[in-house]
Amino acid sequence: MLGVPKKHGLWLASPKRDWSRGLMIFVFGHSVWGVNDGYVSLPKGSQVGFYNDAGENMNAQRAKNMIWDIEDLETPENITPEFKSVQNLTLLRAPEHLGNVRAAFESANRKNKAIPIVTTDSKYGVTLSTVVDTFPNKYIIWLGCRGMQII
């Protein structure tokens, strides 16, 4: 896995420095949403940025490049600010990409430019609301597909 385990099946890779006051985290993995999953209202201090539209895939190479070099990080196409509602996406594990993500993170960390990365090992996935509750007051960059399930 990537980093150290947190609660709810979430894992965190973090720079060696204290990031608890840092505002940004990457969330990496596959993700899906269905109408039964509903929406989550973001609490004070939380916001979520997306580099893809609802129903759109995220290219793993693009995600790795963002982790690799945050200096080239552009403003996300979609940002949901505090107090607004967003789809309660489910983050799913993506073990086939973890090696490349780990390498990108370690490279950024050597340059002192690493942003903490959150992923999951839960076979059932973890909802966005759980991520927000576990990591409050963060600017979450969602680096996952935003697949839609019609149920």
N, CA and C atoms as an extended XYZ file, in Angstrom:
453
Properties=species:S:1:pos:R:3:atomname:S:1:resname:S:1:resid:I:1 pbc="F F F"
N         0.836       -1.185        0.000 N   MET     1
C         0.000        0.000        0.000 CA  MET     1
C         0.880        1.247        0.000 C   MET     1
N         0.251        2.358       -0.040 N   LEU     2
C         0.929        3.643       -0.122 CA  LEU     2
C         0.862        4.320        1.236 C   LEU     2
N         1.992        4.514        1.890 N   GLY     3
C         1.997        5.273        3.132 CA  GLY     3
C         1.568        4.505        4.356 C   GLY     3
N         0.887        5.188        5.260 N   VAL     4
C         0.487        4.626        6.546 CA  VAL     4
C        -1.035        4.520        6.630 C   VAL     4
N        -1.530        3.490        7.300 N   PRO     5
C        -2.990        3.334        7.378 CA  PRO     5
C        -3.639        4.369        8.278 C   PRO     5
N        -4.801        4.816        7.856 N   LYS     6
C        -5.663        5.670        8.662 CA  LYS     6
C        -6.943        4.874        8.890 C   LYS     6
N        -7.950        5.481        9.475 N   LYS     7
C        -9.193        4.754        9.692 CA  LYS     7
C       -10.018        4.643        8.405 C   LYS     7
N       -10.995        3.772        8.407 N   HIS     8
C       -11.945        3.556        7.312 CA  HIS     8
C       -11.304        2.982        6.057 C   HIS     8
N       -10.173        2.299        6.163 N   GLY     9
C        -9.532        1.734        4.976 CA  GLY     9
C        -8.772        2.756        4.157 C   GLY     9
N        -8.602        3.960        4.680 N   LEU    10
C        -7.847        4.992        3.979 CA  LEU    10
C        -6.369        4.880        4.316 C   LEU    10
N        -5.526        5.190        3.351 N   TRP    11
C        -4.087        5.213        3.541 CA  TRP    11
C        -3.579        6.589        3.187 C   TRP    11
N        -2.539        7.033        3.855 N   LEU    12
C        -1.989        8.361        3.644 CA  LEU    12
C        -0.488        8.278        3.399 C   LEU    12
N        -0.045        8.886        2.300 N   ALA    13
C         1.386        9.116        2.084 CA  ALA    13
C         1.584       10.599        2.289 C   ALA    13
N         2.499       10.953        3.150 N   SER    14
C         2.672       12.355        3.498 CA  SER    14
C         4.149       12.714        3.479 C   SER    14
N         4.469       13.956        3.104 N   PRO    15
C         5.859       14.396        3.221 CA  PRO    15
C         6.349       14.234        4.651 C   PRO    15
N         7.638       14.143        4.831 N   LYS    16
C         8.192       13.926        6.169 CA  LYS    16
C         7.945       15.117        7.081 C   LYS    16
N         7.712       16.278        6.516 N   ARG    17
C         7.430       17.449        7.359 CA  ARG    17
C         5.980       17.393        7.858 C   ARG    17
N         5.687       18.191        8.848 N   ASP    18
C         4.331       18.240        9.397 CA  ASP    18
C         3.412       18.934        8.398 C   ASP    18
N         2.383       18.250        7.940 N   TRP    19
C         1.456       18.823        6.964 CA  TRP    19
C         0.086       19.074        7.577 C   TRP    19
N        -0.047       18.899        8.879 N   SER    20
C        -1.362       18.977        9.499 CA  SER    20
C        -2.018       20.339        9.278 C   SER    20
N        -1.205       21.380        9.094 N   ARG    21
C        -1.774       22.694        8.792 CA  ARG    21
C        -1.858       22.941        7.303 C   ARG    21
N        -1.286       22.026        6.503 N   GLY    22
C        -1.359       22.162        5.046 CA  GLY    22
C        -2.789       22.016        4.578 C   GLY    22
N        -3.118       22.702        3.534 N   LEU    23
C        -4.499       22.731        3.105 CA  LEU    23
C        -4.848       21.705        2.038 C   LEU    23
N        -3.901       21.266        1.233 N   MET    24
C        -4.222       20.453        0.071 CA  MET    24
C        -3.850       18.988        0.262 C   MET    24
N        -4.743       18.107       -0.187 N   ILE    25
C        -4.415       16.680       -0.282 CA  ILE    25
C        -4.934       16.166       -1.623 C   ILE    25
N        -4.213       15.201       -2.179 N   PHE    26
C        -4.679       14.479       -3.351 CA  PHE    26
C        -5.439       13.244       -2.877 C   PHE    26
N        -6.520       12.904       -3.546 N   VAL    27
C        -7.230       11.641       -3.313 CA  VAL    27
C        -7.124       10.861       -4.617 C   VAL    27
N        -6.514        9.669       -4.544 N   PHE    28
C        -6.226        8.903       -5.755 CA  PHE    28
C        -6.883        7.537       -5.713 C   PHE    28
N        -7.477        7.144       -6.823 N   GLY    29
C        -8.047        5.809       -6.984 CA  GLY    29
C        -9.128        5.835       -8.046 C   GLY    29
N        -9.746        4.697       -8.249 N   HIS    30
C       -10.919        4.649       -9.116 CA  HIS    30
C       -12.081        5.211       -8.306 C   HIS    30
N       -13.098        5.710       -8.974 N   SER    31
C       -14.269        6.148       -8.222 CA  SER    31
C       -15.523        6.050       -9.078 C   SER    31
N       -16.629        5.887       -8.375 N   VAL    32
C       -17.929        5.762       -9.034 CA  VAL    32
C       -18.964        6.526       -8.226 C   VAL    32
N       -20.096        6.778       -8.874 N   TRP    33
C       -21.219        7.405       -8.198 CA  TRP    33
C       -22.497        6.911       -8.849 C   TRP    33
N       -23.481        6.609       -8.023 N   GLY    34
C       -24.817        6.256       -8.495 CA  GLY    34
C       -25.826        7.138       -7.785 C   GLY    34
N       -27.008        7.261       -8.371 N   VAL    35
C       -28.005        8.158       -7.781 CA  VAL    35
C       -28.333        7.790       -6.335 C   VAL    35
N       -28.236        6.519       -5.977 N   ASN    36
C       -28.500        6.093       -4.597 CA  ASN    36
C       -27.417        6.543       -3.621 C   ASN    36
N       -26.259        6.964       -4.142 N   ASP    37
C       -25.164        7.426       -3.287 CA  ASP    37
C       -25.415        8.838       -2.759 C   ASP    37
N       -26.247        9.584       -3.438 N   GLY    38
C       -26.618       10.910       -2.968 CA  GLY    38
C       -25.499       11.933       -3.080 C   GLY    38
N       -25.660       12.965       -2.285 N   TYR    39
C       -24.744       14.098       -2.294 CA  TYR    39
C       -24.246       14.354       -0.871 C   TYR    39
N       -23.143       15.074       -0.794 N   VAL    40
C       -22.605       15.468        0.501 CA  VAL    40
C       -22.440       16.996        0.480 C   VAL    40
N       -22.846       17.634        1.555 N   SER    41
C       -22.651       19.068        1.708 CA  SER    41
C       -21.306       19.273        2.393 C   SER    41
N       -20.437       20.012        1.754 N   LEU    42
C       -19.092       20.192        2.302 CA  LEU    42
C       -19.121       21.134        3.500 C   LEU    42
N       -18.475       20.731        4.582 N   PRO    43
C       -18.471       21.571        5.789 CA  PRO    43
C       -17.535       22.773        5.642 C   PRO    43
N       -17.618       23.651        6.595 N   LYS    44
C       -16.747       24.834        6.634 CA  LYS    44
C       -15.291       24.396        6.554 C   LYS    44
N       -14.541       25.045        5.684 N   GLY    45
C       -13.112       24.768        5.556 CA  GLY    45
C       -12.758       23.695        4.547 C   GLY    45
N       -13.756       23.002        3.996 N   SER    46
C       -13.484       21.932        3.027 CA  SER    46
C       -13.914       22.363        1.631 C   SER    46
N       -13.148       21.933        0.645 N   GLN    47
C       -13.539       22.107       -0.752 CA  GLN    47
C       -12.943       20.963       -1.562 C   GLN    47
N       -13.559       20.687       -2.706 N   VAL    48
C       -13.106       19.585       -3.549 CA  VAL    48
C       -12.920       20.103       -4.971 C   VAL    48
N       -11.756       19.818       -5.542 N   GLY    49
C       -11.464       20.181       -6.917 CA  GLY    49
C       -11.404       18.939       -7.793 C   GLY    49
N       -11.962       19.058       -8.992 N   PHE    50
C       -11.980       17.960       -9.960 CA  PHE    50
C       -11.340       18.420      -11.260 C   PHE    50
N       -10.540       17.545      -11.856 N   TYR    51
C        -9.945       17.818      -13.163 CA  TYR    51
C       -10.706       17.117      -14.278 C   TYR    51
N       -11.890       16.633      -13.958 N   ASN    52
C       -12.728       15.978      -14.956 CA  ASN    52
C       -14.187       16.229      -14.604 C   ASN    52
N       -15.046       16.082      -15.586 N   ASP    53
C       -16.476       16.294      -15.382 CA  ASP    53
C       -17.128       15.032      -14.836 C   ASP    53
N       -18.317       15.185      -14.282 N   ALA    54
C       -19.090       14.022      -13.815 CA  ALA    54
C       -19.281       13.061      -14.980 C   ALA    54
N       -19.023       11.794      -14.731 N   GLY    55
C       -19.155       10.767      -15.751 CA  GLY    55
C       -17.909       10.575      -16.594 C   GLY    55
N       -16.863       11.351      -16.337 N   GLU    56
C       -15.652       11.316      -17.149 CA  GLU    56
C       -14.535       10.567      -16.433 C   GLU    56
N       -13.699        9.875      -17.202 N   ASN    57
C       -12.565        9.157      -16.634 CA  ASN    57
C       -11.406       10.102      -16.362 C   ASN    57
N       -10.513        9.670      -15.473 N   MET    58
C        -9.259       10.385      -15.199 CA  MET    58
C        -8.129        9.509      -15.708 C   MET    58
N        -7.289       10.070      -16.542 N   ASN    59
C        -6.146        9.357      -17.079 CA  ASN    59
C        -5.100        9.184      -15.977 C   ASN    59
N        -4.653        7.941      -15.741 N   ALA    60
C        -3.697        7.667      -14.657 CA  ALA    60
C        -2.377        8.396      -14.875 C   ALA    60
N        -1.943        8.520      -16.121 N   GLN    61
C        -0.695        9.234      -16.404 CA  GLN    61
C        -0.843       10.709      -16.058 C   GLN    61
N        -1.982       11.287      -16.367 N   ARG    62
C        -2.231       12.697      -16.031 CA  ARG    62
C        -2.199       12.899      -14.512 C   ARG    62
N        -2.833       11.984      -13.780 N   ALA    63
C        -2.830       12.074      -12.310 CA  ALA    63
C        -1.404       11.977      -11.778 C   ALA    63
N        -0.641       11.035      -12.308 N   LYS    64
C         0.756       10.869      -11.868 CA  LYS    64
C         1.554       12.139      -12.136 C   LYS    64
N         1.360       12.751      -13.306 N   ASN    65
C         2.090       13.975      -13.634 CA  ASN    65
C         1.748       15.103      -12.676 C   ASN    65
N         0.486       15.175      -12.236 N   MET    66
C         0.093       16.211      -11.276 CA  MET    66
C         0.793       16.004       -9.939 C   MET    66
N         0.877       14.749       -9.510 N   ILE    67
C         1.544       14.426       -8.246 CA  ILE    67
C         3.038       14.718       -8.362 C   ILE    67
N         3.597       14.398       -9.524 N   TRP    68
C         5.028       14.520       -9.777 CA  TRP    68
C         5.508       15.956       -9.676 C   TRP    68
N         4.750       16.893      -10.244 N   ASP    69
C         5.231       18.266      -10.319 CA  ASP    69
C         4.085       19.244      -10.070 C   ASP    69
N         3.928       19.647       -8.826 N   ILE    70
C         2.813       20.533       -8.487 CA  ILE    70
C         3.011       21.945       -9.041 C   ILE    70
N         4.225       22.273       -9.465 N   GLU    71
C         4.434       23.601      -10.040 CA  GLU    71
C         3.658       23.781      -11.337 C   GLU    71
N         3.412       22.691      -12.041 N   ASP    72
C         2.655       22.740      -13.291 CA  ASP    72
C         1.160       22.509      -13.071 C   ASP    72
N         0.755       22.405      -11.822 N   LEU    73
C        -0.639       22.120      -11.510 CA  LEU    73
C        -1.523       23.315      -11.856 C   LEU    73
N        -2.470       23.080      -12.741 N   GLU    74
C        -3.401       24.136      -13.123 CA  GLU    74
C        -4.607       24.106      -12.192 C   GLU    74
N        -5.361       25.185      -12.189 N   THR    75
C        -6.582       25.243      -11.395 CA  THR    75
C        -7.557       24.190      -11.914 C   THR    75
N        -8.180       23.420      -11.022 N   PRO    76
C        -9.143       22.404      -11.476 CA  PRO    76
C       -10.290       23.028      -12.266 C   PRO    76
N       -10.820       22.219      -13.201 N   GLU    77
C       -11.949       22.687      -14.006 CA  GLU    77
C       -13.195       22.901      -13.162 C   GLU    77
N       -13.371       22.102      -12.130 N   ASN    78
C       -14.550       22.188      -11.268 CA  ASN    78
C       -14.104       22.225       -9.811 C   ASN    78
N       -14.542       23.243       -9.092 N   ILE    79
C       -14.241       23.337       -7.663 CA  ILE    79
C       -15.564       23.492       -6.920 C   ILE    79
N       -15.787       22.598       -5.942 N   THR    80
C       -16.967       22.703       -5.091 CA  THR    80
C       -16.513       23.306       -3.770 C   THR    80
N       -16.981       24.513       -3.441 N   PRO    81
C       -16.537       25.180       -2.209 CA  PRO    81
C       -17.310       24.708       -0.978 C   PRO    81
N       -16.850       25.151        0.176 N   GLU    82
C       -17.528       24.835        1.437 CA  GLU    82
C       -19.004       25.226        1.348 C   GLU    82
N       -19.826       24.472        2.064 N   PHE    83
C       -21.274       24.684        2.176 CA  PHE    83
C       -22.055       24.333        0.909 C   PHE    83
N       -21.388       23.869       -0.142 N   LYS    84
C       -22.079       23.449       -1.363 CA  LYS    84
C       -22.140       21.927       -1.401 C   LYS    84
N       -23.069       21.404       -2.186 N   SER    85
C       -23.230       19.952       -2.311 CA  SER    85
C       -22.497       19.426       -3.535 C   SER    85
N       -21.990       18.222       -3.388 N   VAL    86
C       -21.285       17.539       -4.468 CA  VAL    86
C       -21.647       16.055       -4.382 C   VAL    86
N       -21.522       15.360       -5.505 N   GLN    87
C       -21.807       13.926       -5.514 CA  GLN    87
C       -20.960       13.211       -4.458 C   GLN    87
N       -21.591       12.331       -3.708 N   ASN    88
C       -20.881       11.555       -2.690 CA  ASN    88
C       -20.214       10.364       -3.375 C   ASN    88
N       -19.146       10.652       -4.111 N   LEU    89
C       -18.411        9.632       -4.855 CA  LEU    89
C       -17.869        8.559       -3.920 C   LEU    89
N       -17.695        7.365       -4.458 N   THR    90
C       -17.041        6.288       -3.723 CA  THR    90
C       -15.656        6.069       -4.308 C   THR    90
N       -14.638        6.233       -3.481 N   LEU    91
C       -13.253        5.993       -3.866 CA  LEU    91
C       -12.987        4.496       -3.781 C   LEU    91
N       -12.463        3.931       -4.869 N   LEU    92
C       -12.144        2.503       -4.922 CA  LEU    92
C       -10.637        2.319       -5.074 C   LEU    92
N       -10.155        1.185       -4.640 N   ARG    93
C        -8.719        0.931       -4.735 CA  ARG    93
C        -8.296        0.811       -6.203 C   ARG    93
N        -7.041        1.139       -6.459 N   ALA    94
C        -6.463        1.089       -7.799 CA  ALA    94
C        -5.042        0.538       -7.705 C   ALA    94
N        -4.915       -0.730       -7.304 N   PRO    95
C        -3.577       -1.277       -7.056 CA  PRO    95
C        -2.687       -1.300       -8.296 C   PRO    95
N        -3.285       -1.338       -9.471 N   GLU    96
C        -2.479       -1.391      -10.695 CA  GLU    96
C        -1.714       -0.089      -10.954 C   GLU    96
N        -2.084        0.987      -10.283 N   HIS    97
C        -1.428        2.279      -10.487 CA  HIS    97
C        -0.558        2.720       -9.306 C   HIS    97
N        -0.590        1.991       -8.204 N   LEU    98
C         0.092        2.470       -7.000 CA  LEU    98
C         1.601        2.591       -7.148 C   LEU    98
N         2.225        1.717       -7.913 N   GLY    99
C         3.674        1.794       -8.096 CA  GLY    99
C         4.083        3.113       -8.728 C   GLY    99
N         3.396        3.504       -9.790 N   ASN   100
C         3.709        4.765      -10.465 CA  ASN   100
C         3.374        5.967       -9.588 C   ASN   100
N         2.268        5.898       -8.856 N   VAL   101
C         1.893        6.994       -7.972 CA  VAL   101
C         2.919        7.132       -6.854 C   VAL   101
N         3.346        6.014       -6.295 N   ARG   102
C         4.365        6.051       -5.234 CA  ARG   102
C         5.651        6.685       -5.763 C   ARG   102
N         6.086        6.303       -6.968 N   ALA   103
C         7.309        6.865       -7.553 CA  ALA   103
C         7.166        8.373       -7.764 C   ALA   103
N         5.993        8.813       -8.237 N   ALA   104
C         5.764       10.248       -8.447 CA  ALA   104
C         5.804       10.999       -7.123 C   ALA   104
N         5.169       10.427       -6.107 N   PHE   105
C         5.159       11.057       -4.792 CA  PHE   105
C         6.576       11.156       -4.227 C   PHE   105
N         7.340       10.073       -4.315 N   GLU   106
C         8.700       10.075       -3.767 CA  GLU   106
C         9.586       11.082       -4.487 C   GLU   106
N         9.395       11.213       -5.809 N   SER   107
C        10.162       12.202       -6.566 CA  SER   107
C         9.809       13.620       -6.106 C   SER   107
N         8.524       13.903       -5.946 N   ALA   108
C         8.091       15.225       -5.466 CA  ALA   108
C         8.598       15.481       -4.059 C   ALA   108
N         8.599       14.450       -3.232 N   ASN   109
C         9.054       14.595       -1.847 CA  ASN   109
C        10.547       14.935       -1.795 C   ASN   109
N        11.337       14.333       -2.685 N   ARG   110
C        12.776       14.647       -2.724 CA  ARG   110
C        13.013       16.114       -3.073 C   ARG   110
N        12.091       16.703       -3.824 N   LYS   111
C        12.195       18.119       -4.214 CA  LYS   111
C        11.477       19.022       -3.205 C   LYS   111
N        10.995       18.437       -2.093 N   ASN   112
C        10.229       19.174       -1.076 CA  ASN   112
C         8.982       19.835       -1.655 C   ASN   112
N         8.349       19.151       -2.603 N   LYS   113
C         7.142       19.676       -3.239 CA  LYS   113
C         6.003       18.672       -3.205 C   LYS   113
N         6.073       17.740       -2.285 N   ALA   114
C         5.047       16.696       -2.242 CA  ALA   114
C         3.789       17.177       -1.539 C   ALA   114
N         2.667       16.780       -2.081 N   ILE   115
C         1.356       17.014       -1.485 CA  ILE   115
C         0.896       15.663       -0.930 C   ILE   115
N         0.337       15.607        0.274 N   PRO   116
C        -0.132       14.328        0.809 CA  PRO   116
C        -1.133       13.649       -0.143 C   PRO   116
N        -1.046       12.330       -0.205 N   ILE   117
C        -1.924       11.534       -1.064 CA  ILE   117
C        -2.722       10.577       -0.193 C   ILE   117
N        -4.018       10.516       -0.442 N   VAL   118
C        -4.904        9.587        0.247 CA  VAL   118
C        -5.429        8.588       -0.780 C   VAL   118
N        -5.427        7.322       -0.411 N   THR   119
C        -6.011        6.272       -1.239 CA  THR   119
C        -6.685        5.276       -0.303 C   THR   119
N        -7.232        4.198       -0.845 N   THR   120
C        -7.920        3.214       -0.004 CA  THR   120
C        -7.510        1.799       -0.363 C   THR   120
N        -7.632        0.913        0.606 N   ASP   121
C        -7.461       -0.515        0.348 CA  ASP   121
C        -8.755       -1.279        0.631 C   ASP   121
N        -9.821       -0.560        0.895 N   SER   122
C       -11.106       -1.192        1.197 CA  SER   122
C       -11.720       -1.781       -0.062 C   SER   122
N       -12.121       -3.041        0.005 N   LYS   123
C       -12.731       -3.659       -1.187 CA  LYS   123
C       -14.120       -3.095       -1.463 C   LYS   123
N       -14.697       -2.404       -0.506 N   TYR   124
C       -16.018       -1.795       -0.686 CA  TYR   124
C       -15.928       -0.315       -1.049 C   TYR   124
N       -14.742        0.249       -0.941 N   GLY   125
C       -14.568        1.652       -1.236 CA  GLY   125
C       -14.873        2.534       -0.039 C   GLY   125
N       -14.579        3.807       -0.195 N   VAL   126
C       -14.767        4.809        0.856 CA  VAL   126
C       -15.419        6.024        0.216 C   VAL   126
N       -16.448        6.550        0.833 N   THR   127
C       -17.172        7.675        0.254 CA  THR   127
C       -16.427        8.999        0.459 C   THR   127
N       -16.757        9.945       -0.387 N   LEU   128
C       -16.192       11.289       -0.245 CA  LEU   128
C       -16.529       11.874        1.118 C   LEU   128
N       -17.730       11.614        1.608 N   SER   129
C       -18.097       12.145        2.927 CA  SER   129
C       -17.174       11.604        4.011 C   SER   129
N       -16.743       10.354        3.900 N   THR   130
C       -15.803        9.782        4.865 CA  THR   130
C       -14.435       10.437        4.745 C   THR   130
N       -13.993       10.694        3.512 N   VAL   131
C       -12.708       11.374        3.310 CA  VAL   131
C       -12.749       12.764        3.945 C   VAL   131
N       -13.834       13.495        3.716 N   VAL   132
C       -13.969       14.847        4.274 CA  VAL   132
C       -13.994       14.804        5.802 C   VAL   132
N       -14.691       13.817        6.364 N   ASP   133
C       -14.735       13.692        7.826 CA  ASP   133
C       -13.370       13.317        8.411 C   ASP   133
N       -12.621       12.465        7.691 N   THR   134
C       -11.325       12.002        8.176 CA  THR   134
C       -10.248       13.080        8.048 C   THR   134
N       -10.361       13.903        7.015 N   PHE   135
C        -9.379       14.961        6.757 CA  PHE   135
C       -10.106       16.302        6.652 C   PHE   135
N       -10.545       16.854        7.789 N   PRO   136
C       -11.316       18.107        7.756 CA  PRO   136
C       -10.451       19.307        7.360 C   PRO   136
N       -11.126       20.342        6.906 N   ASN   137
C       -10.471       21.617        6.578 CA  ASN   137
C        -9.375       21.472        5.535 C   ASN   137
N        -9.636       20.652        4.538 N   LYS   138
C        -8.651       20.444        3.471 CA  LYS   138
C        -9.231       20.817        2.122 C   LYS   138
N        -8.350       21.188        1.222 N   TYR   139
C        -8.673       21.366       -0.187 CA  TYR   139
C        -8.343       20.034       -0.831 C   TYR   139
N        -9.351       19.261       -1.147 N   ILE   140
C        -9.190       17.909       -1.669 CA  ILE   140
C        -9.166       17.971       -3.192 C   ILE   140
N        -8.101       17.461       -3.775 N   ILE   141
C        -8.010       17.320       -5.225 CA  ILE   141
C        -8.327       15.866       -5.547 C   ILE   141
N        -9.468       15.629       -6.175 N   TRP   142
C        -9.951       14.272       -6.470 CA  TRP   142
C        -9.331       13.807       -7.776 C   TRP   142
N        -8.340       12.906       -7.687 N   LEU   143
C        -7.670       12.354       -8.863 CA  LEU   143
C        -8.207       10.960       -9.130 C   LEU   143
N        -9.467       10.899       -9.472 N   GLY   144
C       -10.094        9.614       -9.776 CA  GLY   144
C       -11.140        9.814      -10.855 C   GLY   144
N       -11.504        8.727      -11.479 N   CYS   145
C       -12.592        8.791      -12.455 CA  CYS   145
C       -13.864        9.236      -11.727 C   CYS   145
N       -14.770        9.788      -12.467 N   ARG   146
C       -16.055       10.174      -11.890 CA  ARG   146
C       -17.119        9.390      -12.624 C   ARG   146
N       -16.939        8.054      -12.633 N   GLY   147
C       -17.858        7.169      -13.331 CA  GLY   147
C       -19.274        7.249      -12.774 C   GLY   147
N       -20.236        7.108      -13.628 N   MET   148
C       -21.630        7.165      -13.238 CA  MET   148
C       -22.242        5.775      -13.358 C   MET   148
N       -23.031        5.385      -12.383 N   GLN   149
C       -23.767        4.132      -12.428 CA  GLN   149
C       -25.244        4.466      -12.459 C   GLN   149
N       -25.929        3.998      -13.464 N   ILE   150
C       -27.372        4.182      -13.534 CA  ILE   150
C       -28.015        2.948      -12.933 C   ILE   150
N       -28.646        3.128      -11.784 N   ILE   151
C       -29.221        1.990      -11.043 CA  ILE   151
C       -30.731        2.118      -11.056 C   ILE   151
